[in-house]
Amino acid sequence: MEFPMTTYRFRIVFFLLALPLIFLTSCATVPKLPPASSMLAYTVSGNNLLAQYAPVFLIEEPEKDYNHIGTPTVREDELGHPIIFVDPAQPTFYTQIRHWQGSEHTYTNLIYRIHFSEVPFEIIPFYLTAGKNVGLFVIITLDEHQRPVLLTTVHTCGCYLAFLPTSFLASVSLPDDWPKGRQNVYGESLPTILNYPNGSPLNSKIYIYLHSGTHRVADIRLDPATDLSSYSVRKAALKSLAALTKLPAGNGKTLSFFDTEGPRKDYVKDSEKPWERLFLSWLAFDWRVGEDKRLGQDTNDGNVFYTSLKPWARYESDLRNFPAFLHYWGWRLP
């Protein structure tokens, strides 16, 4: 049977438009997490603010190196040229404290950045985000009483953004029609609120469960801060975000984890994402869509860290301007 050319073209265009959405919305069922005894927990020690509120990361299939939280490291290849890779044997949380002003109050963001050696290339399951040196941000927003009011997670490419308010945040601050129970975040089922028990919020820890391979956030829970006995535990170092620009390279020299010149300036080295480029670059109007990048201090520093694929929302969804970023996504923190 023959179709008119207009119908044929429509079907091609529709297929191309729908293809990336198929990848983004797959695996929409609530994941069944593996038993605690099979997971590896990453935590930190210390008494400063960043250590006290640092989340616990729980990873699946720790026997696979690409699931380990690592440390960007410099080594030389056989020709003596420096290569930067993420060493899975040395876990590090890269951190920073940033303050920002709401309409009435001052807030504090505790920023945690972690990296993995790769999202591996697989046919089944197919990983759209396959690539090297991938990472994840977790941002815990504290109010003026140092109570966590909002948790934000996003990959260091700006994708798979998720929000999770806590019971310390007034309901008037929530976006309109905020769901109850669970929320669907690009195919993952996450809670819609973290309910802190009575007492100090430091008596509880935020536990973030990460999928094998993709490092997607599979679940987020609150549990007692001392409740780690069911897991194998590995201690991570705490370093500043600035340390990523000064990786030891021998002989007193340092190298940046990010390209420092050219068209890939401020992108993580070797973080190209061929499948995202193929399927999503035309949608985002960005040849480097999906590539991990540095988070600038403000909108005058570094690349636009957009969190929406809509090209017209690139600057409104920019994570570097946190108040405007929250406003774009419907949050109303006073």
C-alpha positions as CSV (number, residue, x, y, z in Angstrom):
1,M,0.0,0.0,0.0
2,E,1.3,3.4,-0.9
3,F,1.1,6.5,1.3
4,P,0.9,10.1,0.2
5,M,4.3,11.8,0.5
6,T,3.0,14.1,3.2
7,T,1.8,11.2,5.3
8,Y,5.2,9.4,4.8
9,R,7.1,12.5,5.9
10,F,4.8,13.0,8.9
11,R,5.5,9.4,10.1
12,I,9.3,9.9,9.7
13,V,9.2,13.2,11.6
14,F,6.9,11.7,14.3
15,F,9.3,8.7,14.7
16,L,12.3,11.0,15.1
17,L,10.6,13.2,17.6
18,A,9.4,10.2,19.7
19,L,12.6,8.2,19.6
20,P,14.5,10.1,22.3
21,L,11.4,10.2,24.5
22,I,11.2,6.4,24.3
23,F,14.7,6.2,25.8
24,L,13.9,8.8,28.4
25,T,10.7,7.2,29.6
26,S,11.7,3.6,29.6
27,C,11.9,1.5,32.7
28,A,9.0,3.4,34.3
29,T,8.2,0.7,36.9
30,V,9.2,1.2,40.5
31,P,12.6,-0.5,40.8
32,K,13.1,-3.4,43.2
33,L,16.3,-2.6,45.0
34,P,18.8,-5.4,45.7
35,P,19.3,-6.6,49.3
36,A,21.4,-4.3,51.5
37,S,24.1,-6.9,51.9
38,S,24.9,-6.8,48.2
39,M,25.3,-3.0,48.0
40,L,28.2,-0.8,48.7
41,A,27.7,2.4,50.8
42,Y,29.9,5.4,50.4
43,T,30.1,7.8,53.3
44,V,32.5,10.4,54.8
45,S,33.8,11.4,58.2
46,G,34.1,14.8,59.8
47,N,32.4,17.4,61.9
48,N,32.1,20.3,59.4
49,L,28.8,21.2,57.8
50,L,29.6,19.4,54.5
51,A,30.6,16.2,56.3
52,Q,27.6,16.3,58.6
53,Y,25.0,16.6,55.9
54,A,26.8,14.5,53.2
55,P,24.5,11.9,51.8
56,V,25.2,8.2,51.8
57,F,25.5,6.8,48.3
58,L,24.5,3.2,47.8
59,I,25.5,1.4,44.6
60,E,24.4,-1.7,42.9
61,E,26.8,-4.4,41.7
62,P,29.9,-3.1,43.3
63,E,31.9,-5.9,41.7
64,K,31.8,-3.8,38.5
65,D,34.4,-1.0,38.7
66,Y,32.3,1.5,36.6
67,N,29.8,1.6,39.5
68,H,32.4,2.8,42.0
69,I,32.6,6.5,43.0
70,G,36.1,7.5,42.0
71,T,38.7,10.2,41.8
72,P,39.8,12.0,38.6
73,T,43.4,11.1,38.2
74,V,46.3,11.8,35.8
75,R,48.5,9.1,34.2
76,E,50.7,8.9,31.2
77,D,50.0,6.8,28.1
78,E,52.7,4.7,26.4
79,L,53.9,7.9,24.5
80,G,54.2,9.9,27.7
81,H,51.1,12.0,27.0
82,P,48.9,12.7,30.1
83,I,45.5,11.0,30.3
84,I,42.8,11.9,32.8
85,F,40.5,9.1,34.0
86,V,38.4,8.4,37.0
87,D,40.1,6.0,39.3
88,P,37.4,3.7,40.9
89,A,39.8,2.6,43.7
90,Q,39.8,6.1,45.3
91,P,36.4,7.6,46.2
92,T,36.0,11.4,46.5
93,F,33.1,13.7,47.1
94,Y,33.9,17.2,45.6
95,T,32.1,19.8,47.6
96,Q,31.3,23.5,47.9
97,I,29.1,25.8,50.0
98,R,27.2,28.5,48.2
99,H,24.8,31.0,49.7
100,W,21.9,32.6,47.8
101,Q,19.1,35.0,48.5
102,G,15.4,34.2,48.3
103,S,12.7,36.9,48.4
104,E,12.8,37.0,52.2
105,H,15.5,34.6,53.5
106,T,19.1,33.5,52.9
107,Y,19.7,29.9,52.0
108,T,22.8,27.7,51.9
109,N,23.5,25.2,49.2
110,L,25.7,22.2,50.1
111,I,27.0,20.9,46.8
112,Y,28.3,17.4,46.4
113,R,29.8,16.2,43.1
114,I,30.8,12.6,42.4
115,H,32.3,10.9,39.3
116,F,32.4,7.5,37.8
117,S,34.8,6.0,35.2
118,E,32.0,5.5,32.6
119,V,28.5,4.6,31.7
120,P,29.4,1.5,29.7
121,F,28.2,0.9,26.1
122,E,25.7,-1.9,26.1
123,I,23.3,-3.1,23.4
124,I,20.9,-4.8,25.9
125,P,20.1,-2.8,28.0
126,F,20.9,0.2,25.8
127,Y,22.4,3.1,27.7
128,L,21.7,6.4,25.9
129,T,24.2,8.2,28.2
130,A,27.1,5.9,27.5
131,G,30.4,7.8,27.9
132,K,33.5,8.3,30.1
133,N,34.1,10.4,33.2
134,V,30.4,10.8,34.0
135,G,29.2,12.5,37.2
136,L,26.3,13.4,39.5
137,F,25.5,16.5,41.6
138,V,23.5,16.4,44.8
139,I,22.6,19.8,46.2
140,I,21.1,20.1,49.7
141,T,19.5,23.4,50.4
142,L,19.5,24.6,54.1
143,D,17.4,27.3,55.5
144,E,18.6,30.0,58.0
145,H,18.2,27.4,60.9
146,Q,20.5,25.0,59.0
147,R,17.6,22.6,58.3
148,P,17.5,20.8,55.0
149,V,14.5,22.1,53.0
150,L,15.2,20.8,49.5
151,L,17.2,18.1,47.8
152,T,18.2,18.6,44.1
153,T,19.9,15.9,42.1
154,V,21.1,16.3,38.5
155,H,23.8,14.6,36.4
156,T,26.9,16.8,35.7
157,C,25.7,17.1,32.1
158,G,22.5,18.8,33.3
159,C,20.2,15.8,32.6
160,Y,17.8,13.7,34.8
161,L,17.0,16.6,37.1
162,A,15.0,15.7,40.3
163,F,13.7,17.6,43.3
164,L,12.8,16.3,46.7
165,P,11.4,18.7,49.3
166,T,11.6,17.9,53.0
167,S,9.1,18.3,55.8
168,F,10.9,21.5,56.8
169,L,9.7,23.3,53.6
170,A,6.3,25.0,53.8
171,S,3.8,23.6,51.4
172,V,3.3,27.1,49.8
173,S,6.8,26.7,48.4
174,L,6.0,23.7,46.3
175,P,5.3,23.8,42.6
176,D,1.6,23.8,41.7
177,D,0.1,20.3,41.6
178,W,3.1,18.7,43.3
179,P,2.2,15.0,43.5
180,K,1.7,12.9,46.6
181,G,3.4,9.6,47.3
182,R,5.8,9.0,44.4
183,Q,6.9,11.0,41.4
184,N,8.1,9.8,38.0
185,V,11.4,11.3,37.1
186,Y,12.3,10.2,33.5
187,G,11.2,6.7,34.2
188,E,12.4,6.4,37.8
189,S,10.0,6.4,40.7
190,L,11.2,8.7,43.6
191,P,9.4,9.9,46.7
192,T,7.8,13.3,46.7
193,I,8.9,14.4,50.3
194,L,11.5,13.5,52.9
195,N,9.8,13.4,56.3
196,Y,12.3,14.2,59.0
197,P,11.5,12.8,62.5
198,N,11.4,15.1,65.5
199,G,14.8,16.2,66.8
200,S,17.9,17.3,65.0
201,P,18.0,16.7,61.3
202,L,21.6,15.4,61.8
203,N,20.2,12.3,63.5
204,S,19.1,11.2,60.0
205,K,21.0,10.7,56.8
206,I,19.9,11.0,53.2
207,Y,20.5,7.7,51.5
208,I,20.7,7.9,47.7
209,Y,20.4,4.6,45.7
210,L,22.2,4.5,42.4
211,H,21.5,2.1,39.5
212,S,24.2,0.0,38.1
213,G,25.7,1.2,34.8
214,T,23.7,4.4,34.4
215,H,24.2,5.8,37.9
216,R,20.7,7.1,37.8
217,V,19.1,7.9,41.1
218,A,16.8,4.9,41.8
219,D,15.5,5.9,45.2
220,I,16.1,8.4,48.1
221,R,15.3,7.7,51.7
222,L,15.9,9.0,55.2
223,D,17.4,6.6,57.7
224,P,19.2,6.9,61.0
225,A,22.7,8.3,60.6
226,T,24.2,5.3,62.3
227,D,22.3,2.7,60.4
228,L,25.0,1.3,58.1
229,S,25.5,-2.1,59.6
230,S,23.7,-3.9,56.7
231,Y,26.1,-2.5,54.1
232,S,29.7,-2.9,53.1
233,V,31.0,0.6,53.8
234,R,33.8,2.6,52.0
235,K,35.0,6.0,53.3
236,A,35.3,8.8,50.7
237,A,37.5,11.8,50.9
238,L,36.0,15.3,50.9
239,K,37.7,17.8,48.6
240,S,36.7,21.2,47.2
241,L,35.2,21.6,43.7
242,A,38.3,23.7,43.0
243,A,40.5,20.6,43.4
244,L,39.0,19.3,40.0
245,T,41.0,22.1,38.2
246,K,44.3,21.1,39.9
247,L,44.8,17.4,39.6
248,P,48.3,16.3,40.5
249,A,50.3,15.5,37.4
250,G,53.7,14.8,38.8
251,N,56.8,17.0,39.1
252,G,54.7,19.6,40.9
253,K,52.5,20.1,37.9
254,T,48.7,20.1,37.8
255,L,46.1,19.5,35.1
256,S,42.4,20.4,35.0
257,F,39.7,17.8,34.8
258,F,38.0,20.2,32.3
259,D,39.2,21.3,28.9
260,T,40.7,24.8,29.3
261,E,40.5,26.1,25.8
262,G,38.9,25.5,22.4
263,P,35.3,24.6,21.7
264,R,35.1,22.2,24.6
265,K,36.3,24.7,27.2
266,D,34.8,23.9,30.6
267,Y,33.6,20.4,29.6
268,V,34.9,17.3,31.4
269,K,37.8,15.9,29.3
270,D,36.8,12.8,27.2
271,S,33.1,13.2,28.2
272,E,31.7,12.9,24.7
273,K,28.3,11.2,24.5
274,P,27.9,9.8,21.0
275,W,24.4,8.4,21.4
276,E,23.0,11.5,23.1
277,R,24.5,13.6,20.3
278,L,22.9,11.3,17.7
279,F,19.4,11.3,19.2
280,L,19.1,14.5,21.2
281,S,21.5,17.2,19.8
282,W,18.9,18.3,17.2
283,L,16.2,18.5,19.8
284,A,18.3,20.6,22.2
285,F,20.1,22.6,19.4
286,D,23.3,21.6,21.2
287,W,26.0,19.5,19.5
288,R,27.5,18.8,23.0
289,V,24.3,17.8,24.6
290,G,24.9,15.3,27.4
291,E,28.6,16.1,27.9
292,D,29.5,16.7,31.5
293,K,30.7,20.2,32.4
294,R,32.0,22.4,35.1
295,L,29.5,24.3,37.3
296,G,30.4,28.0,37.1
297,Q,30.1,30.2,40.2
298,D,27.5,32.4,38.4
299,T,26.2,33.2,34.9
300,N,29.4,35.0,34.0
301,D,31.5,31.9,34.7
302,G,31.7,28.9,32.4
303,N,29.1,27.3,30.1
304,V,25.4,27.5,30.5
305,F,24.4,24.7,32.8
306,Y,20.9,24.2,31.4
307,T,18.6,21.6,32.9
308,S,15.8,21.7,30.3
309,L,16.1,20.4,26.7
310,K,13.9,23.2,25.5
311,P,16.3,25.6,23.6
312,W,14.2,28.6,24.6
313,A,14.6,27.7,28.3
314,R,18.4,27.4,28.3
315,Y,19.1,30.4,30.4
316,E,16.0,30.2,32.6
317,S,16.9,26.7,33.6
318,D,20.6,27.5,34.2
319,L,21.7,25.9,37.5
320,R,24.4,28.6,38.0
321,N,21.6,31.0,38.9
322,F,20.0,28.9,41.6
323,P,17.0,31.3,42.5
324,A,16.1,31.8,38.9
325,F,16.6,28.0,38.2
326,L,14.1,27.2,41.0
327,H,11.6,29.8,39.8
328,Y,11.7,28.3,36.3
329,W,10.9,24.8,37.7
330,G,8.0,26.2,39.8
331,W,9.5,26.4,43.3
332,R,8.7,29.4,45.5
333,L,11.3,29.6,48.4
334,P,10.7,32.9,50.2
